[in-house]
Amino acid sequence: MVPQVSADPAGIIDYPRRLEPHQLYFAFGGGVGRFGTNFTVFHLNGVSVWIDVGSGFANHHTPGMEKNLPNRQLLLGFPPTAIFLTHGHEDHIGALPHLTEVIPVGTPIFASPFTTALLTVRLKERGIDPGRWDFRLIEQDSDVGIGPFRVSTFFMPHSIPQCFSVGLEVMLPHGKKRIYFSSDFKLRGSEVRHKVQNIKKFAPVDFLFIDSTGSLHEGETMAEREVDETLERLISRTPGRIFITTFASQVERIKNIARIASGLSRPIGFLGRSLKSQWEAAFISREVTAPLHLQKPPSYAAQNAIWLVAGCQADKNSSFSRLTHGTLAKMRLKPGDTLVYSASMIPGNEGKIYEALNLAADAGARVVGVSGDTRVHTSGHGKRGDIERLISYLKPRHILPVHGDPLHFHAFLEFIDQKKLPVTVTEGHRIYALGDAPVLVESVPDETCLVEAGEIHFDATLYRERIHLAEEGVCFVVLEPDRFAVSAISYVGVMSAQFLETMYPRLLNTAQQAALAAAQSAPRNREKKLRDFLSKLHEELIGKNPYIKIVTPQVMAAAAETPVASLDSARETSEVEP
């Protein structure tokens, strides 16, 4: 069962009622200030146009989180008149399966054939009927009317098929406004629908919302063709099994690898469901002609096989992670194998990726693509040269960088300042008016939806507690509530058993004294006082500040018998509240 964002209006602010008529507004529910969770809403006279509804990534600050979704205040506060999905990456479409209660039945969703096919596959996998929404195909650069908005689409090269930018044109009391929302893009690529002349015809624009991901790098992003040439040379000269991990959405690259394998009479197979889903969508949308996702894979014993491996970010339980950790059924890396890392490392994932690559090397596999001297990957995001060229096409009056974090925004400001063009850096969870320049109108409570197995919640303190537990361990305090007296304490993951045995009498005695002191406070303050005393005690005696869990004697009877509680007993007792 896919956890759903609740449509309960309790606590949701009715923003359209508070906004001025005949004024154009926009807001980001994600996608600015951090990567992922791309969601933008444009609003005018009661009509809301959403651009992308993506999910975000867990990181070391959010242990146990699966993903995050856009701000619930904006999702419910600006119900969509229409939705435009620029392409099929998870950070642009990943929230959709969780919004069946939020997006009304019959809402028109405009997307390319590939994005539509990919979403259809994923919704069906999750038991959701795609027919609940009105998917409308965007097959070439086109225009469509949505209330007061004239919406144009412009296909652009990217690292996934059939990506498009969005143009908005509205008539306001003080004149016409044109907005170009680039989404993700680069300018060198094989997207056959990409027509530069159509972009130039849309110029000049009043506001350009532009992808800033590549703003750290000079030059232009190279075309996929150059990667194809490198991979062909590498594969043709490499004997033995070849494992290639890349982003599952790199359909053009995967298609080229399949062509190379066929030309060399080498069998090819997929490891990972996401690769098969992407290829199925590509087949349905006629991006590829061969249904490889339905073909029987090579024998695991085939010594000349090429294996495409999903999960290049080494996420837990991904095929790449399991392959390198030696837990993938019937498949083990060995001397003579070659592992090609044909991807980039998303910031925050470097540690687990390097761990996986080191394990592959330790197993005897040759690892290619990490040093950068072999060009086996290119980004889907334009560098400074691409950004400058798109600006020259559109001749914007004002520029707003999107799709980046503060590092990228500052880099963008640094190089674009030389062009003497006005730039505004905006923030998520804010509503802006678009007049002569973006003007902040109102801040929105940050209700980013946090997704875990079986639930969606908004409690960010949960992750601070988990980090505290992981770094400092836990102290169970057995408290007799009637007397407000400590009868025992127990530690898990705080110190070695030997050190605990030495320190336990002193720790217990001091904790009991702390309870006596806290008992002198008002009843409602006693537990907080005890926690504060114990935190100070731990800092002084052991140099750590473990998470403190207060429980009753019944819960911790086993811990009262011995100072060294086992991990299993701690798991059992931690499930019972005092």
TORVEX-238380 format. One record per residue (C-alpha): residue in one letter; x, y, z. Coordinates in steps of 0.2 Angstrom, whole numbers, padded with zeros to 4 digits, always signed. Layout:
% residues N
AXYZ;...
This chain:
% residues 578
M+0000+0000+0000;V+0007+0017-0005;P+0006+0029+0009;Q-0004+0045+0004;V-0004+0063+0008;S-0020+0067+0017;A-0032+0079+0009;D-0039+0084+0026;P-0040+0103+0025;A-0038+0106+0043;G-0024+0118+0046;I-0022+0122+0027;I-0021+0140+0023;D-0033+0146+0009;Y-0019+0156+0000;P-0029+0160-0016;R-0042+0169-0005;R-0028+0180+0002;L-0020+0184-0014;E-0024+0199-0025;P-0034+0196-0041;H-0026+0200-0058;Q-0009+0197-0050;L+0003+0183-0055;Y+0011+0173-0041;F+0022+0158-0040;A+0029+0147-0026;F+0041+0133-0024;G+0037+0118-0014;G+0054+0111-0017;G+0068+0112-0030;V+0077+0128-0024;G+0090+0128-0010;R+0092+0109-0011;F+0091+0096-0025;G+0076+0086-0027;T+0057+0088-0023;N+0054+0099-0039;F+0037+0107-0037;T+0032+0124-0044;V+0015+0132-0044;F+0010+0148-0055;H-0006+0156-0049;L-0018+0169-0057;N-0036+0173-0054;G-0040+0156-0046;V-0031+0145-0059;S-0016+0136-0053;V-0003+0128-0065;W+0009+0115-0057;I+0026+0112-0065;D+0032+0095-0059;V+0028+0085-0043;G+0044+0077-0038;S+0051+0068-0023;G+0067+0071-0014;F+0081+0061-0007;A+0085+0055+0010;N+0103+0059+0016;H+0114+0057+0032;H+0102+0070+0041;T+0087+0059+0038;P+0091+0041+0043;G+0077+0029+0039;M+0067+0041+0028;E+0063+0034+0011;K+0060+0051+0002;N+0052+0067+0004;L+0037+0076-0005;P+0033+0094-0008;N+0026+0106+0005;R+0008+0100+0009;Q+0002+0118+0012;L+0006+0122-0006;L-0001+0105-0013;L-0017+0108-0004;G-0018+0127-0004;F-0016+0128-0023;P-0026+0113-0030;P-0021+0111-0048;T-0031+0116-0063;A-0018+0107-0074;I-0001+0099-0071;F+0014+0099-0083;L+0027+0086-0080;T+0043+0091-0089;H+0052+0074-0089;G+0052+0057-0080;H+0066+0059-0067;E+0060+0054-0049;D+0064+0072-0043;H+0051+0078-0055;I+0037+0065-0055;G+0041+0054-0039;A+0027+0062-0028;L+0012+0057-0040;P+0009+0040-0033;H+0007+0048-0015;L-0006+0061-0021;T-0021+0051-0026;E-0031+0060-0012;V-0024+0077-0016;I-0025+0078-0035;P-0043+0078-0040;V-0049+0064-0052;G-0049+0070-0070;T-0036+0083-0068;P-0027+0085-0084;I-0008+0080-0084;F+0002+0085-0099;A+0017+0075-0102;S+0028+0067-0116;P+0024+0049-0122;F+0039+0043-0113;T+0035+0051-0096;T+0017+0046-0098;A+0022+0028-0101;L+0034+0028-0087;L+0022+0035-0075;T+0008+0022-0081;V+0020+0008-0077;R+0025+0014-0060;L+0007+0018-0055;K+0001+0001-0060;E+0015-0007-0050;R+0009+0002-0035;G-0009-0003-0038;I-0015+0014-0044;D-0026+0016-0059;P-0018+0029-0071;G-0035+0032-0078;R-0040+0042-0062;W-0031+0057-0071;D-0032+0064-0088;F-0015+0061-0096;R-0013+0072-0112;L+0002+0068-0123;I+0014+0082-0128;E+0023+0075-0143;Q+0031+0090-0150;D+0033+0109-0146;S+0015+0115-0144;D+0003+0128-0136;V-0011+0125-0124;G-0023+0136-0115;I-0026+0134-0096;G-0038+0148-0091;P-0028+0164-0092;F-0012+0155-0096;R-0005+0151-0113;V+0007+0137-0110;S+0020+0132-0123;T+0032+0117-0122;F+0049+0117-0129;F+0058+0100-0131;M+0076+0100-0124;P+0091+0088-0123;H+0093+0080-0106;S+0099+0063-0099;I+0081+0055-0101;P+0070+0055-0116;Q+0058+0068-0121;C+0061+0082-0108;F+0053+0099-0111;S+0054+0116-0105;V+0038+0126-0101;G+0034+0144-0107;L+0020+0154-0099;E+0011+0169-0107;V-0002+0179-0097;M-0011+0196-0100;L-0011+0207-0084;P-0018+0224-0082;H-0001+0232-0084;G+0003+0222-0100;K+0008+0205-0106;K+0021+0194-0096;R+0031+0180-0104;I+0040+0167-0093;Y+0052+0153-0098;F+0054+0139-0086;S+0069+0128-0092;S+0067+0113-0080;D+0083+0102-0083;F+0092+0104-0099;K+0108+0104-0109;L+0110+0110-0127;R+0121+0097-0135;G+0111+0081-0138;S+0101+0070-0149;E+0083+0075-0144;V+0075+0075-0162;R+0061+0087-0156;H+0072+0100-0150;K+0070+0116-0161;V+0081+0131-0157;Q+0071+0142-0168;N+0055+0139-0158;I+0064+0145-0142;K+0071+0160-0151;K+0053+0164-0157;F+0047+0165-0139;A+0060+0178-0135;P+0061+0191-0127;V+0055+0184-0110;D+0051+0194-0094;F+0057+0180-0082;L+0069+0166-0085;F+0068+0152-0072;I+0084+0142-0077;D+0093+0126-0071;S+0108+0131-0061;T+0115+0113-0058;G+0130+0116-0071;S+0134+0133-0065;L+0150+0127-0056;H+0158+0121-0073;E+0165+0131-0088;G+0161+0126-0106;E+0147+0116-0112;T+0141+0099-0107;M+0147+0086-0120;A+0134+0076-0130;E+0130+0058-0127;R+0138+0053-0143;E+0155+0056-0136;V+0151+0044-0121;D+0145+0031-0134;E+0161+0032-0144;T+0171+0029-0128;L+0161+0014-0122;E+0162+0006-0139;R+0181+0007-0139;L+0181+0000-0120;I+0169-0014-0123;S+0177-0020-0139;R+0194-0021-0131;T+0188-0029-0114;P+0187-0048-0113;G+0177-0056-0099;R+0161-0051-0091;I+0157-0032-0091;F+0146-0024-0078;I+0140-0006-0082;T+0131+0004-0069;T+0122+0020-0074;F+0106+0029-0071;A+0091+0019-0076;S+0084+0034-0085;Q+0099+0035-0097;V+0089+0026-0111;E+0100+0033-0125;R+0116+0026-0117;I+0108+0009-0113;K+0102+0009-0131;N+0119+0012-0137;I+0127-0001-0126;A+0114-0014-0133;R+0119-0009-0150;I+0137-0011-0146;A+0134-0028-0138;S+0124-0034-0153;G+0138-0029-0165;L+0150-0039-0155;S+0139-0054-0153;R+0139-0052-0134;P+0124-0056-0124;I+0116-0042-0113;G+0106-0043-0098;F+0098-0031-0085;L+0100-0032-0066;G+0087-0021-0057;R+0069-0018-0059;S+0071+0001-0063;L+0081-0003-0079;K+0067-0014-0085;S+0054-0001-0081;Q+0063+0012-0090;W+0066+0001-0105;E+0047-0004-0105;A+0042+0014-0105;A+0055+0018-0119;F+0048+0003-0130;I+0030+0009-0127;S+0034+0027-0132;R+0044+0021-0147;E+0061+0027-0141;V+0068+0010-0144;T+0062-0004-0155;A+0068-0020-0146;P+0058-0026-0131;L+0074-0031-0121;H+0065-0030-0105;L+0055-0045-0110;Q+0070-0055-0117;K+0078-0070-0107;P+0094-0064-0099;P+0111-0072-0103;S+0117-0087-0092;Y+0125-0081-0076;A+0140-0092-0081;A+0142-0083-0098;Q+0160-0076-0098;N+0157-0063-0112;A+0141-0056-0106;I+0137-0038-0103;W+0127-0034-0088;L+0118-0017-0085;V+0116-0014-0067;A+0103-0002-0059;G+0107+0007-0043;C+0122+0017-0047;Q+0120+0028-0031;A+0123+0012-0021;D+0106+0014-0012;K+0103+0000+0001;N+0096-0016-0008;S+0100-0009-0026;S+0107-0021-0038;F+0124-0012-0039;S+0125-0012-0020;R+0121-0030-0018;L+0132-0035-0033;T+0147-0027-0025;H+0143-0033-0007;G+0142-0051-0014;T+0123-0053-0009;L+0116-0054-0027;A+0109-0071-0030;K+0119-0082-0042;M+0131-0067-0046;R+0148-0063-0039;L+0162-0052-0045;K+0178-0061-0048;P+0195-0058-0056;G+0194-0055-0074;D+0177-0045-0073;T+0176-0026-0077;L+0165-0014-0068;V+0161+0002-0077;Y+0155+0016-0067;S+0145+0026-0080;A+0137+0039-0069;S+0140+0054-0057;M+0139+0054-0039;I+0125+0063-0032;P+0131+0074-0017;G+0129+0065-0001;N+0131+0048-0009;E+0150+0048-0011;G+0154+0037+0004;K+0143+0022+0000;I+0147+0023-0018;Y+0166+0022-0015;E+0163+0008-0002;A+0154-0002-0016;L+0168+0002-0029;N+0181-0003-0016;L+0172-0020-0013;A+0172-0023-0032;A+0191-0019-0033;D+0194-0030-0018;A+0185-0045-0027;G+0197-0043-0041;A+0186-0033-0053;R+0194-0020-0064;V+0185-0003-0060;V+0184+0010-0074;G+0176+0027-0074;V+0180+0034-0057;S+0195+0044-0060;G+0187+0054-0075;D+0201+0050-0087;T+0189+0038-0096;R+0174+0048-0103;V+0161+0035-0099;H+0148+0048-0092;T+0141+0065-0097;S+0128+0075-0087;G+0111+0080-0092;H+0113+0097-0085;G+0121+0112-0095;K+0137+0120-0089;R+0140+0139-0090;G+0142+0139-0109;D+0124+0131-0111;I+0117+0143-0098;E+0124+0158-0107;R+0118+0151-0124;L+0100+0149-0118;I+0100+0166-0111;S+0106+0173-0127;Y+0091+0164-0136;L+0078+0171-0124;K+0085+0188-0120;P+0077+0188-0102;R+0073+0204-0093;H+0076+0195-0076;I+0083+0178-0071;L+0079+0166-0057;P+0091+0151-0054;V+0082+0135-0049;H+0086+0117-0047;G+0101+0120-0036;D+0108+0122-0018;P+0116+0138-0011;L+0133+0132-0018;H+0126+0132-0036;F+0116+0148-0034;H+0131+0158-0028;A+0142+0151-0042;F+0128+0156-0054;L+0128+0174-0047;E+0146+0175-0048;F+0147+0171-0067;I+0131+0179-0072;D+0135+0195-0064;Q+0148+0198-0078;K+0133+0199-0090;K+0125+0214-0080;L+0108+0205-0080;P+0097+0206-0065;V+0096+0190-0055;T+0085+0186-0040;V+0088+0171-0029;T+0072+0164-0022;E+0068+0152-0008;G+0056+0137-0006;H+0041+0138+0005;R+0038+0157+0000;I+0025+0165-0011;Y+0031+0178-0024;A+0022+0191-0035;L+0028+0193-0052;G+0027+0211-0058;D+0042+0221-0063;A+0052+0209-0052;P+0049+0195-0040;V+0042+0202-0024;L+0041+0191-0008;V+0022+0191-0003;E+0021+0178+0011;S+0031+0164+0019;V+0023+0147+0020;P+0024+0135+0035;D+0037+0121+0030;E+0026+0105+0029;T+0038+0095+0019;C+0030+0077+0018;L+0042+0064+0025;V+0039+0047+0018;E+0043+0031+0027;A+0037+0013+0025;G+0018+0014+0028;E+0017+0032+0033;I+0019+0050+0028;H+0023+0062+0043;F+0030+0079+0046;D+0040+0076+0062;A+0058+0081+0058;T+0063+0078+0076;L+0062+0060+0073;Y+0078+0060+0063;R+0087+0071+0076;E+0082+0057+0088;R+0089+0043+0077;I+0105+0052+0074;H+0107+0055+0093;L+0104+0036+0096;A+0116+0031+0082;E+0130+0043+0088;E+0128+0042+0107;G+0118+0026+0111;V+0104+0025+0124;C+0102+0026+0142;F+0087+0017+0150;V+0082+0024+0166;V+0071+0013+0177;L+0060+0026+0187;E+0047+0022+0200;P+0034+0035+0197;D+0026+0035+0214;R+0042+0039+0223;F+0050+0047+0209;A+0065+0036+0212;V+0078+0028+0201;S+0080+0009+0204;A+0091+0005+0189;I+0099+0011+0173;S+0105+0002+0158;Y+0115+0007+0143;V+0115+0001+0125;G+0128+0006+0112;V+0136+0019+0124;M+0152+0011+0130;S+0161-0005+0131;A+0155-0019+0143;Q+0171-0018+0153;F+0170+0001+0155;L+0152+0000+0160;E+0155-0013+0173;T+0168-0001+0181;M+0157+0015+0180;Y+0140+0007+0184;P+0140+0010+0203;R+0145+0028+0201;L+0133+0031+0187;L+0118+0023+0197;N+0122+0032+0213;T+0123+0049+0204;A+0107+0046+0194;Q+0098+0042+0210;Q+0104+0058+0218;A+0098+0067+0203;A+0081+0060+0204;L+0080+0065+0223;A+0085+0083+0217;A+0072+0083+0203;A+0058+0077+0215;Q+0059+0094+0223;S+0053+0102+0208;A+0034+0104+0203;P+0027+0087+0196;R+0026+0093+0178;N+0044+0098+0178;R+0052+0083+0187;E+0055+0072+0172;K+0063+0087+0162;K+0074+0091+0177;L+0080+0073+0178;R+0084+0072+0160;D+0094+0088+0162;F+0103+0082+0177;L+0107+0065+0168;S+0114+0074+0153;K+0126+0084+0163;L+0131+0069+0173;H+0135+0059+0157;E+0145+0073+0150;E+0155+0074+0165;L+0158+0056+0169;I+0159+0047+0152;G+0161+0062+0140;K+0145+0057+0130;N+0127+0062+0130;P+0116+0046+0126;Y+0098+0047+0122;I+0088+0045+0138;K+0073+0034+0139;I+0063+0033+0155;V+0054+0017+0158;T+0044+0009+0173;P+0052-0006+0183;Q+0040-0018+0175;V+0047-0014+0158;M+0065-0015+0163;A+0065-0029+0176;A+0078-0038+0167;A+0089-0023+0166;A+0087-0021+0185;E+0096-0038+0188;T+0112-0034+0178;P+0121-0018+0173;V+0125-0025+0156;A+0109-0026+0146;S+0109-0035+0130;L+0104-0028+0113;D+0090-0040+0112;S+0082-0035+0129;A+0084-0016+0125;R+0075-0019+0108;E+0061-0027+0118;T+0059-0014+0132;S+0061+0001+0120;E+0044-0005+0112;V+0035-0001+0128;E+0031+0016+0133;P+0031+0021+0152;
